């Protein structure tokens, strides 16, 4: 594989010493030393030595080789960003170097190491020299053979239909999953594993509960369990106190009793979530994140789901909402604050609006202060402003900035942009403001009123959003499993699965792993209500 190409380059660069000019003797001596260091496996030292030799001001045919072995040493040390930067510099400084195929082969190898399979295969596809084909085949076989995600294999097979190894691997994974599913027999009940940071040490009455939301989700699910039982569906709920300790999560998935789970809800943190996701994929069971808006959680496993719509999905739903509004003009200004979710939402919204022919007059990152926002508002009128933010100061700051500009432009933003306890009807001064509000609870809805009374009677307090969310979550997945067993995807792609009513706004996973239901609200009579 890569080692054969490296040996060829070492021999070529060594063989050519006889033809070098005398005034580069010192450079060549240093190069020989660095090359020997590399061959001895001292990659850290070799990388430093070749970095010092990567100087295009020196006139020697060996300089591009120094760049290459500098990148190669970085690759051996798993410093992939440094390796890619060095290779890019090599191609910029020596665009006509005869070993460009070797450079691209290394680019492909690095992309495989980073599990960036699309880039890896795209680069490999560009290498058409016959002498590379055996090495390429071996490299692709090695890295693609490590993929266990059926979804990843399916996506790659669509993009690279000429790669037969992808189809062979995909079919093998599908057959393995089918066998696993067929082995599972109906028990007459379903086990839900709740993997949330319950922080059991703080559940004592004299201690402050840091993660009350997690307990609320659990208590809401317990109430749903009783409703499901009346519908003929038995659900057992098992709680696991899971924060972000990878070692504890590993212990849990290796516990024999844990293997009886039919659905996992959580975990919320990245390290434990990775382990849980791998476990679910291996055992072909669904996993639902009850709170995250990060679409990346859906990329590796086709039975992973978000209970709330992702930031990207919210942007798409905002676009659908805008199409139905009689706003004047076909242009918009888009702003976002600091978090990754904010920029993801803003970028997706820009893409969506461009697809339907809108001009993007402004696309800028802002600080959540009226002076900064005001300095970045468009000079001319736009049909509406879109602001993606998770900062509760940003909403009023935007309103203040617009008022100073005497602008009546409609605003589309997130519910997180406002602290609702500080709002009044005069805050918006007759302005059209619409909020993407995945946690909206319609207090005028009879089902909400009924649940609040039942919860108060059972627990002595009124339910939070999270308690209602937990109730709906358990009802939806309990009904789905009760009607479809292990054939989750078939149930999700059936319109029948979405005819049941829920306290909140409900679910829609039709041809999706991302919940496609998003309430959009506006402020009226001192409260947020669904926008029409």
Backbone torsions as a table, in degrees:
resi	resn	phi	psi	omega
1	UNK	NA	-123.8	-177.2
2	UNK	-62.8	-34.1	-176.1
3	UNK	-62.0	-34.9	179.4
4	UNK	-65.3	-40.2	178.7
5	UNK	-67.3	-38.6	178.9
6	UNK	-62.2	-44.9	179.6
7	UNK	-59.1	-40.8	179.0
8	UNK	-61.7	-43.6	179.9
9	UNK	-66.2	-39.5	177.7
10	UNK	-61.3	-44.9	-179.7
11	UNK	-65.5	-41.7	-179.6
12	UNK	-63.4	-45.9	-177.8
13	UNK	-68.6	-35.6	178.7
14	UNK	-69.2	-42.1	-177.8
15	UNK	-62.3	-32.6	-174.0
16	UNK	-81.5	-1.8	179.1
17	UNK	-57.5	-34.1	-175.2
18	UNK	-62.5	-22.7	-175.7
19	UNK	-101.0	5.4	-176.4
20	UNK	-76.7	156.0	178.4
21	UNK	-78.1	152.4	-175.0
22	UNK	-65.0	-34.2	-176.0
23	UNK	-71.6	-0.4	175.8
24	UNK	-110.4	16.8	-176.2
25	UNK	-60.2	-41.1	-179.0
26	UNK	-64.6	-42.6	178.4
27	UNK	-61.3	-44.3	-177.5
28	UNK	-64.6	-34.7	178.2
29	UNK	-65.1	-43.8	178.1
30	UNK	-64.9	-38.2	178.9
31	UNK	-62.6	-44.8	178.9
32	UNK	-58.4	-42.3	-179.5
33	UNK	-63.8	-45.7	-179.9
34	UNK	-63.7	-38.9	-180.0
35	UNK	-64.2	-40.1	178.4
36	UNK	-66.6	-37.7	176.9
37	UNK	-60.7	-43.0	178.1
38	UNK	-62.0	-46.7	-177.8
39	UNK	-64.1	-25.3	177.6
40	UNK	-79.5	-4.0	179.3
41	UNK	82.3	12.5	178.8
42	UNK	-90.8	72.5	-168.9
43	UNK	-68.2	-35.6	179.3
44	UNK	-61.7	-47.6	179.3
45	UNK	-67.0	-40.2	179.9
46	UNK	-63.2	-39.9	180.0
47	UNK	-61.7	-42.1	178.5
48	UNK	-64.9	-42.8	-178.3
49	UNK	-67.4	-42.8	178.8
50	UNK	-70.3	-31.5	177.1
51	UNK	-61.8	-41.0	178.2
52	UNK	-66.3	-27.4	-179.5
53	UNK	-88.2	-8.8	-178.2
54	UNK	-82.9	74.4	-173.9
55	UNK	-131.9	108.5	-174.9
56	UNK	-74.9	-4.4	177.5
57	UNK	-79.0	-13.7	177.8
58	UNK	-88.7	131.1	-178.8
59	UNK	-90.9	92.6	177.2
60	UNK	-152.2	139.5	178.0
61	UNK	-63.8	-14.0	-176.7
62	UNK	-82.8	-15.0	-175.7
63	UNK	-57.9	-49.3	178.3
64	UNK	-61.6	-30.9	174.6
65	UNK	-63.8	-36.2	178.4
66	UNK	-64.1	-42.9	175.6
67	UNK	-57.5	-46.5	-176.3
68	UNK	-62.2	-48.9	-177.7
69	UNK	-72.3	-24.6	170.6
70	UNK	-61.2	-49.5	178.5
71	UNK	-63.7	-39.3	-179.1
72	UNK	-64.6	-41.9	177.8
73	UNK	-63.5	-41.1	177.3
74	UNK	-61.8	-39.0	178.5
75	UNK	-62.8	-43.3	178.5
76	UNK	-61.4	-30.3	179.9
77	UNK	-89.0	4.2	-178.7
78	UNK	63.2	27.3	174.1
79	UNK	-94.8	73.5	-168.4
80	UNK	-70.7	-35.9	179.0
81	UNK	-62.6	-44.9	178.4
82	UNK	-62.1	-42.0	-179.7
83	UNK	-61.1	-45.5	-178.7
84	UNK	-65.6	-38.7	178.4
85	UNK	-62.5	-43.9	179.5
86	UNK	-63.3	-42.3	179.3
87	UNK	-65.0	-39.4	178.3
88	UNK	-63.2	-42.0	177.6
89	UNK	-63.1	-38.2	178.4
90	UNK	-59.9	-46.0	-178.3
91	UNK	-69.5	-31.8	178.3
92	UNK	-70.2	-44.6	-175.6
93	UNK	-78.6	-29.5	-177.5
94	UNK	-131.5	66.2	-175.0
95	UNK	-63.5	-19.9	-178.2
96	UNK	-105.3	15.9	-179.7
97	UNK	-61.9	137.8	-173.7
98	UNK	-71.3	-11.3	-176.2
99	UNK	-105.9	32.5	-178.8
100	UNK	-63.2	-31.8	178.2
101	UNK	-62.9	-39.2	177.9
102	UNK	-63.9	-37.8	177.7
103	UNK	-63.1	-47.2	-179.8
104	UNK	-66.7	-33.3	176.2
105	UNK	-62.2	-42.5	179.2
106	UNK	-67.1	-38.5	174.3
107	UNK	-56.3	-45.3	180.0
108	UNK	-63.5	-42.6	179.5
109	UNK	-60.7	-42.7	179.2
110	UNK	-64.7	-42.9	179.3
111	UNK	-60.7	-39.8	176.1
112	UNK	-62.6	-43.4	-180.0
113	UNK	-60.5	-35.9	-179.5
114	UNK	-85.0	3.9	-179.0
115	UNK	62.2	25.8	174.2
116	UNK	-93.3	75.9	-168.1
117	UNK	-67.6	-33.1	-179.2
118	UNK	-63.5	-48.3	178.7
119	UNK	-64.0	-41.5	-178.3
120	UNK	-59.4	-46.8	-178.2
121	UNK	-73.3	-32.9	177.8
122	UNK	-64.5	-45.3	178.6
123	UNK	-65.3	-43.8	-179.6
124	UNK	-60.1	-35.4	-179.6
125	UNK	-63.7	-28.6	-178.8
126	UNK	-77.6	-13.5	-178.9
127	UNK	-89.0	98.1	-174.6
128	UNK	-104.4	-4.2	179.0
129	UNK	-61.0	131.3	-174.3
130	UNK	-58.1	-38.2	-175.7
131	UNK	-65.4	-16.1	-179.1
132	UNK	-91.6	-14.8	-167.3
133	UNK	-63.0	-41.4	179.4
134	UNK	-64.0	-42.4	179.4
135	UNK	-65.8	-40.5	178.3
136	UNK	-62.6	-44.9	-179.8
137	UNK	-60.5	-40.9	-180.0
138	UNK	-67.6	-41.6	-179.9
139	UNK	-64.7	-46.2	-179.6
140	UNK	-63.5	-40.9	179.3
141	UNK	-61.1	-41.0	-178.2
142	UNK	-65.6	-51.8	-173.9
143	UNK	-77.5	-41.3	179.5
144	UNK	-68.8	-27.2	178.1
145	UNK	-67.7	-16.5	-179.7
146	UNK	-87.5	-11.3	-177.8
147	UNK	-73.7	128.3	177.7
148	UNK	-112.1	-11.6	-177.7
149	UNK	-77.6	118.7	178.3
150	UNK	-61.9	-39.4	-179.9
151	UNK	-63.6	-44.3	179.1
152	UNK	-61.3	-43.9	-179.8
153	UNK	-64.4	-41.0	179.6
154	UNK	-63.9	-44.1	-179.9
155	UNK	-64.0	-41.9	-179.3
156	UNK	-68.1	-39.0	-179.9
157	UNK	-63.3	-33.2	177.0
158	UNK	-69.2	-39.2	-177.1
159	UNK	-79.3	-28.6	-176.5
160	UNK	-129.8	67.6	-176.0
161	UNK	-61.7	-18.6	-178.6
162	UNK	-79.8	-10.9	-178.2
163	UNK	-87.3	95.2	-176.0
164	UNK	-62.7	-30.2	-178.7
165	UNK	-62.0	-30.9	179.0
166	UNK	-66.7	-41.8	-179.9
167	UNK	-67.9	-39.5	178.4
168	UNK	-63.5	-46.0	-179.2
169	UNK	-66.6	-42.3	-179.8
170	UNK	-60.1	-46.3	-179.7
171	UNK	-63.6	-36.0	179.2
172	UNK	-65.1	-43.3	179.6
173	UNK	-65.9	-42.0	179.2
174	UNK	-61.4	-45.7	-179.7
175	UNK	-62.7	-39.5	179.0
176	UNK	-64.8	-43.2	179.9
177	UNK	-65.0	-40.8	-179.8
178	UNK	-62.7	-42.2	179.2
179	UNK	-61.9	-43.0	-179.8
180	UNK	-62.2	-42.4	-179.2
181	UNK	-65.7	-39.2	-177.5
182	UNK	-68.6	-28.5	-179.3
183	UNK	-69.0	-34.5	-179.7
184	UNK	-65.4	128.1	179.1
185	UNK	-112.5	150.5	180.0
186	UNK	-63.6	125.4	-179.9
187	UNK	-91.5	-13.5	-174.2
188	UNK	89.1	0.4	177.6
189	UNK	-154.0	167.1	-179.3
190	UNK	-130.1	138.4	179.8
191	UNK	-103.5	121.0	176.5
192	UNK	-102.4	124.8	175.4
193	UNK	-98.2	118.6	-178.9
194	UNK	-100.0	109.3	-175.7
195	UNK	-107.2	81.7	-175.4
196	UNK	-127.2	156.4	178.8
197	UNK	-77.6	74.0	-176.7
198	UNK	-68.0	-22.9	177.5
199	UNK	52.9	61.3	-170.7
200	UNK	-58.3	-24.5	-179.4
201	UNK	-65.7	-24.2	-179.0
202	UNK	-96.9	9.9	-179.0
203	UNK	-81.8	-5.2	176.4
204	UNK	-71.2	146.1	-173.3
205	UNK	-57.9	-30.7	-175.3
206	UNK	-88.1	5.8	-179.4
207	UNK	-116.2	145.5	178.2
208	UNK	-73.2	132.3	-179.7
209	UNK	-88.7	112.2	-178.4
210	UNK	-74.8	-32.0	-173.7
211	UNK	-119.0	53.3	-178.8
212	UNK	-58.1	-34.1	-178.7
213	UNK	-58.2	-36.8	-179.5
214	UNK	-66.9	-42.6	177.0
215	UNK	-64.4	-38.2	178.8
216	UNK	-62.8	-43.0	177.9
217	UNK	-58.8	-45.9	-178.9
218	UNK	-61.8	-45.3	-178.3
219	UNK	-66.5	-35.6	175.4
220	UNK	-64.5	-39.3	179.4
221	UNK	-66.1	-35.5	178.0
222	UNK	-63.6	-36.3	177.6
223	UNK	-68.6	-35.1	177.4
224	UNK	-67.0	-32.8	-179.7
225	UNK	-56.4	-40.4	-179.7
226	UNK	-67.8	-38.0	178.7
227	UNK	-66.7	-43.4	179.4
228	UNK	-61.7	-38.2	-179.9
229	UNK	-61.7	-37.9	177.3
230	UNK	-66.2	-26.9	178.8
231	UNK	-87.1	4.0	178.4
232	UNK	85.9	16.8	-179.1
233	UNK	-118.5	118.7	-178.7
234	UNK	-97.6	121.7	178.8
235	UNK	-122.8	128.5	173.5
236	UNK	-102.0	132.6	-177.2
237	UNK	-110.7	120.1	178.8
238	UNK	-112.2	127.5	-178.2
239	UNK	-102.3	140.0	177.2
240	UNK	-132.0	125.4	-179.0
241	UNK	-78.8	94.4	-173.8
242	UNK	-119.5	119.3	174.6
243	UNK	-106.8	-115.0	-177.5
244	UNK	-126.7	36.9	179.6
245	UNK	-99.8	104.4	-175.7
246	UNK	-63.0	-37.6	-178.5
247	UNK	-63.2	-42.5	179.0
248	UNK	-66.4	-35.4	178.8
249	UNK	-67.1	-39.2	176.9
250	UNK	-62.8	-41.5	176.8
251	UNK	-60.1	-40.6	-177.3
252	UNK	-65.0	-48.7	-176.5
253	UNK	-69.1	-18.5	176.9
254	UNK	-91.5	-0.9	178.0
255	UNK	-78.0	131.5	-174.9
256	UNK	-59.5	-39.6	-177.9
257	UNK	-67.8	-27.6	-179.0
258	UNK	-67.8	-24.1	-177.3
259	UNK	-70.9	-3.7	-179.9
260	UNK	-92.1	2.9	-178.1
261	UNK	-73.2	142.8	176.2
262	UNK	-106.2	-13.1	-179.1
263	UNK	-159.2	137.4	173.8
264	UNK	-112.8	138.1	173.3
265	UNK	-118.7	114.0	-170.8
266	UNK	102.3	-168.7	-5.0
267	UNK	-75.4	173.9	-175.5
268	UNK	-96.5	-18.3	-174.5
269	UNK	-102.6	153.9	-168.6
270	UNK	-62.4	-47.3	-174.4
271	UNK	-65.7	-46.9	179.6
272	UNK	-71.3	-31.0	179.0
273	UNK	-65.2	-39.3	178.8
274	UNK	-59.4	-44.1	-179.1
275	UNK	-67.0	-44.2	179.6
276	UNK	-62.8	-39.7	-179.8
277	UNK	-63.4	-44.5	178.8
278	UNK	-62.4	-42.3	178.7
279	UNK	-61.1	-46.3	-178.8
280	UNK	-64.0	-40.8	179.9
281	UNK	-64.0	-41.5	-179.8
282	UNK	-64.9	-33.1	-176.0
283	UNK	-104.3	3.2	175.2
284	UNK	57.7	48.3	176.1
285	UNK	-123.6	149.7	-177.7
286	UNK	-74.2	151.2	176.4
287	UNK	-134.4	131.7	-174.7
288	UNK	-121.2	127.3	172.7
289	UNK	-93.0	118.6	-171.7
290	UNK	-78.3	-13.9	-171.4
291	UNK	-130.7	-24.3	-172.9
292	UNK	-71.9	149.8	172.9
293	UNK	-112.6	18.9	-175.2
294	UNK	-91.5	110.3	-176.9
295	UNK	-67.4	-21.1	-179.1
296	UNK	-62.0	-22.8	178.5
297	UNK	-65.8	-14.5	-176.7
298	UNK	-96.4	-5.8	-168.3
299	UNK	-76.2	-31.3	-170.6
300	UNK	-91.8	-21.4	-172.4
301	UNK	-141.5	129.5	-172.4
302	UNK	-80.3	-2.1	172.9
303	UNK	-114.5	29.1	171.7
304	UNK	-101.8	141.1	-172.8
305	UNK	-140.0	153.6	172.0
306	UNK	-107.3	129.4	177.8
307	UNK	-72.8	-35.1	174.0
308	UNK	-99.5	148.7	177.4
309	UNK	-62.8	141.1	179.1
310	UNK	-66.1	168.2	177.3
311	UNK	-59.6	-40.5	179.2
312	UNK	-65.4	-42.5	178.5
313	UNK	-63.6	-38.2	178.6
314	UNK	-62.5	-38.8	177.4
315	UNK	-64.0	-40.2	179.4
316	UNK	-65.8	-39.6	178.6
317	UNK	-69.2	-32.3	175.6
318	UNK	-63.3	-41.3	177.6
319	UNK	-60.6	-44.2	179.0
320	UNK	-61.7	-37.2	179.2
321	UNK	-66.7	-43.8	-178.3
322	UNK	-62.0	-39.6	-179.1
323	UNK	-56.6	-32.7	-176.4
324	UNK	-85.6	-10.0	-177.2
325	UNK	-91.8	143.8	-178.2
326	UNK	-84.8	44.9	177.8
327	UNK	-69.0	144.4	-179.0
328	UNK	-85.4	133.2	176.0
329	UNK	101.3	164.8	179.8
330	UNK	-127.0	45.7	177.6
331	UNK	-142.1	162.4	-178.7
332	UNK	-154.0	158.7	171.7
333	UNK	-115.7	134.1	-174.4
334	UNK	-121.1	131.1	-180.0
335	UNK	-130.5	155.6	178.2
336	UNK	-151.6	152.9	177.7
337	UNK	-100.5	-157.2	-156.7
338	UNK	-77.2	-28.5	-168.9
339	UNK	-75.7	160.1	179.2
340	UNK	-62.4	-40.1	178.3
341	UNK	-62.0	-36.4	179.1
342	UNK	-63.1	-47.2	-178.6
343	UNK	-68.5	-35.4	176.6
344	UNK	-61.8	-45.5	179.8
345	UNK	-63.6	-44.2	-178.9
346	UNK	-63.9	-43.8	179.5
347	UNK	-64.0	-41.0	178.6
348	UNK	-65.4	-40.7	179.8
349	UNK	-63.7	-41.9	177.7
350	UNK	-58.7	-46.7	179.9
351	UNK	-60.5	-43.4	-178.4
352	UNK	-64.5	-41.8	-178.2
353	UNK	-71.8	-35.0	177.0
354	UNK	-64.9	-34.4	179.4
355	UNK	-62.6	-30.6	-178.5
356	UNK	-101.9	16.9	169.7
357	UNK	87.9	16.5	178.0
358	UNK	-81.2	143.2	172.5
359	UNK	-86.2	131.1	177.8
360	UNK	-94.1	100.4	-175.1
361	UNK	-73.9	-38.3	178.4
362	UNK	-138.2	141.1	171.6
363	UNK	-143.1	99.7	-171.1
364	UNK	-142.0	148.4	171.1
365	UNK	-82.6	138.8	-177.0
366	UNK	-127.5	158.3	166.5
367	UNK	-90.3	150.0	-175.1
368	UNK	-79.8	46.6	-179.8
369	UNK	-128.5	143.6	-172.2
370	UNK	-63.0	-35.3	-179.5
371	UNK	-64.3	-44.0	179.9
372	UNK	-66.6	-43.2	180.0
373	UNK	-63.8	-44.5	-178.2
374	UNK	-59.8	-35.1	-179.3
375	UNK	-71.4	-14.1	-175.8
376	UNK	-112.7	2.5	178.3
377	UNK	-70.0	148.3	-177.9
378	UNK	-66.4	146.4	-179.8
379	UNK	-69.3	-36.8	-178.4
380	UNK	-105.7	162.3	-177.1
381	UNK	-67.1	140.4	174.2
382	UNK	-121.5	163.2	-176.6
383	UNK	-65.6	-35.5	177.8
384	UNK	-166.3	164.2	174.7
385	UNK	-113.6	136.7	176.0
386	UNK	-114.1	128.2	178.5
387	UNK	-127.8	116.8	176.9
388	UNK	-96.3	116.2	-177.1
389	UNK	-154.7	150.0	172.0
390	UNK	-117.4	16.4	-178.7
391	UNK	-102.7	119.3	-175.0
392	UNK	-69.4	-10.6	176.4
393	UNK	-84.9	-20.6	-170.2
394	UNK	-68.0	-35.0	-175.8
395	UNK	-62.6	-54.6	179.9
396	UNK	-65.8	-32.9	177.7
397	UNK	-64.1	-40.2	177.0
398	UNK	-65.0	-44.5	179.2
399	UNK	-60.5	-44.0	179.0
400	UNK	-61.1	-44.1	180.0
401	UNK	-63.0	-42.1	179.0
402	UNK	-66.1	-39.0	178.7
403	UNK	-63.8	-39.6	178.8
404	UNK	-64.2	-30.8	178.6
405	UNK	-86.4	-1.2	-176.7
406	UNK	55.5	41.1	-178.0
407	UNK	-104.6	133.0	178.3
408	UNK	-102.9	18.6	-176.7
409	UNK	-58.3	130.6	175.9
410	UNK	-60.1	146.3	-178.0
411	UNK	-119.7	128.6	171.9
412	UNK	-112.0	123.6	-178.1
413	UNK	-150.0	-168.1	-179.2
414	UNK	-98.0	155.2	175.6
415	UNK	-63.1	-27.4	179.3
416	UNK	-67.0	-13.1	-179.0
417	UNK	-70.5	-15.1	-174.9
418	UNK	-126.1	146.3	168.2
419	UNK	-94.5	101.9	-169.9
420	UNK	-60.4	-24.8	-178.5
421	UNK	-70.1	-17.4	-178.7
422	UNK	-102.0	9.7	-174.2
423	UNK	-97.8	150.1	172.4
424	UNK	-139.2	169.3	-179.9
425	UNK	-60.8	-30.4	-179.3
426	UNK	-74.5	-14.7	-177.9
427	UNK	-56.7	-42.4	-173.3
428	UNK	-93.5	-8.4	173.6
429	UNK	48.5	44.7	178.9
430	UNK	75.5	4.4	-179.4
431	UNK	-75.2	146.3	174.6
432	UNK	-80.8	113.0	177.9
433	UNK	-127.7	127.2	-178.7
434	UNK	-125.0	135.2	-174.6
435	UNK	-117.1	132.4	170.4
436	UNK	-76.4	114.3	-163.6
437	UNK	-132.9	73.7	-177.3
438	UNK	-63.9	-17.9	-179.2
439	UNK	-103.8	23.2	-178.3
440	UNK	-68.1	132.9	174.1
441	UNK	-119.7	116.8	-178.7
442	UNK	-85.4	98.9	-175.7
443	UNK	-68.1	-13.9	178.1
444	UNK	-87.5	-5.6	-178.2
445	UNK	-78.0	128.7	-177.8
446	UNK	-55.6	-37.7	-179.6
447	UNK	-63.6	-35.2	177.9
448	UNK	-67.5	-45.2	-179.7
449	UNK	-60.6	-42.7	179.6
450	UNK	-64.6	-42.2	-179.9
451	UNK	-66.5	-40.2	-180.0
452	UNK	-60.3	-40.8	179.6
453	UNK	-67.5	-44.2	179.6
454	UNK	-63.5	-40.9	-178.1
455	UNK	-68.0	-41.2	178.5
456	UNK	-61.8	-41.0	179.3
457	UNK	-65.5	-37.1	-175.9
458	UNK	-80.2	-42.4	-172.5
459	UNK	-112.6	-8.1	176.5
460	UNK	81.4	4.8	177.1
461	UNK	-140.1	160.2	175.7
462	UNK	-76.5	145.7	-176.4
463	UNK	-73.8	144.1	171.4
464	UNK	-82.1	174.2	173.7
465	UNK	-55.0	-40.3	-174.4
466	UNK	-66.6	-33.7	176.8
467	UNK	-65.6	-43.3	178.5
468	UNK	-66.6	-40.5	178.3
469	UNK	-59.7	-45.8	178.5
470	UNK	-62.2	-39.4	178.5
471	UNK	-61.5	-52.1	-179.8
472	UNK	-62.0	-40.7	-177.7
473	UNK	-60.1	-48.4	-179.8
474	UNK	-66.0	-38.7	178.5
475	UNK	-61.9	-48.0	-176.2
476	UNK	-62.9	-51.9	-176.0
477	UNK	-72.8	-29.7	175.4
478	UNK	-65.9	-44.7	178.1
479	UNK	-65.3	-41.1	-178.6
480	UNK	-62.1	-46.6	179.4
481	UNK	-69.2	-38.0	-179.3
482	UNK	-62.2	-33.4	-177.8
483	UNK	-91.7	-26.4	-172.4
484	UNK	-121.3	-2.8	-178.4
485	UNK	58.6	-135.3	-177.9
486	UNK	-81.4	-5.3	-179.6
487	UNK	-85.3	67.4	-174.3
488	UNK	-60.4	-47.5	-174.1
489	UNK	-62.5	-38.8	178.7
490	UNK	-60.5	-42.8	179.7
491	UNK	-65.8	-41.2	-178.6
492	UNK	-67.2	-29.2	-178.8
493	UNK	-93.2	11.6	175.5
494	UNK	-103.8	129.6	179.2
495	UNK	-62.6	-23.5	-178.9
496	UNK	-62.0	-27.7	-175.8
497	UNK	-70.0	-11.5	-174.4
498	UNK	-114.6	18.0	-179.4
499	UNK	-88.4	-16.9	179.3
500	UNK	-72.3	149.4	177.8
501	UNK	-89.8	150.9	177.9
502	UNK	-133.1	161.5	-176.4
503	UNK	-68.3	-43.9	176.6
504	UNK	-85.3	-148.4	-172.0
505	UNK	-88.8	-8.9	175.4
506	UNK	96.2	-164.6	-172.3
507	UNK	-138.8	154.8	171.6
508	UNK	-155.4	105.8	177.9
509	UNK	-113.1	25.5	-178.8
510	UNK	-61.1	118.5	-178.5
511	UNK	53.9	32.3	-174.7
512	UNK	-151.9	157.5	170.1
513	UNK	-106.0	-3.7	-174.6
514	UNK	-108.4	127.2	179.1
515	UNK	-60.8	124.2	-174.6
516	UNK	-97.9	12.8	178.8
517	UNK	-101.4	122.9	-179.6
518	UNK	-138.2	114.6	173.1
519	UNK	-69.0	138.6	172.7
520	UNK	-120.3	123.7	-170.0
521	UNK	-118.6	165.5	173.6
522	UNK	-140.9	159.4	-173.8
523	UNK	-94.6	120.1	179.2
524	UNK	-143.0	137.9	176.4
525	UNK	50.5	47.5	173.8
526	UNK	68.7	19.5	177.0
527	UNK	-155.4	160.8	176.1
528	UNK	-83.9	135.0	177.5
529	UNK	-130.4	161.6	178.2
530	UNK	-62.6	132.2	178.0
531	UNK	-75.0	146.6	-179.2
532	UNK	-99.9	NA	NA
